[in-house]
């Protein structure tokens, strides 16, 4: 792919119609890719890149990695498009300035029913420290959310657990490097769903719309 034509679009637009989704499951009329196509090797290389310096490809890689056991030509085309995108964006990466504010800031969001094949949503979060991303993740939720509010609660639950670990790791690094710990670093976790924010602010509410949500997902309120 070194000589491939570079592009600036990471992936094609998905359709909410399962029969028209380019990343749908393999159909009976489609053949598996043979061993001559290095699908697993390509996914492994992209996962390494997505977890270290290129958070912008996390969703696409997570999506295409789901078909590692039965990839088709459609999925291979999606992998090649990511490589072409990387070819055209080689100058993009993470920059860590020498002097910056030591603030841990998180952003959590969800793509409600982003998978048209089974109705599950996609969780995404990113944490920045000193203005630069240090932790991020994009993954499909394991249960089917009954509303966008439900999906957002599941997403911010995942992000809050990561936040707890990041704060303890930052404190550990500062102590081992002889830096003054002082007060804990300021932490802000941003969420854009009003209903989710209201419920997490007041704690677990056993109402008609939320009584089916497990109380453990309101762990963020306790934090």
Secondary structure, 3 states (H helix, E strand, C coil): CCCCCCCCCCCCCCCCCCCCCCCCCCCCCCCCCCCCCCHHHHHHHHHHHHCCCCHHHHHHHHHHHCCCCCCCHHHHHHHHHHHHHHHHCCCCCCCCCCCCCCEEEEEEEEECCCCCCCCCCEEEEEEEECCEEEEEEEEECCCCCCCHHHHHHHHHHHHHHHHHHHHHHHHHHHHHCCCCCCCCCEEEEECCCHHHHHHHHHCCCCCCCCCCCCHHHHHHHHC
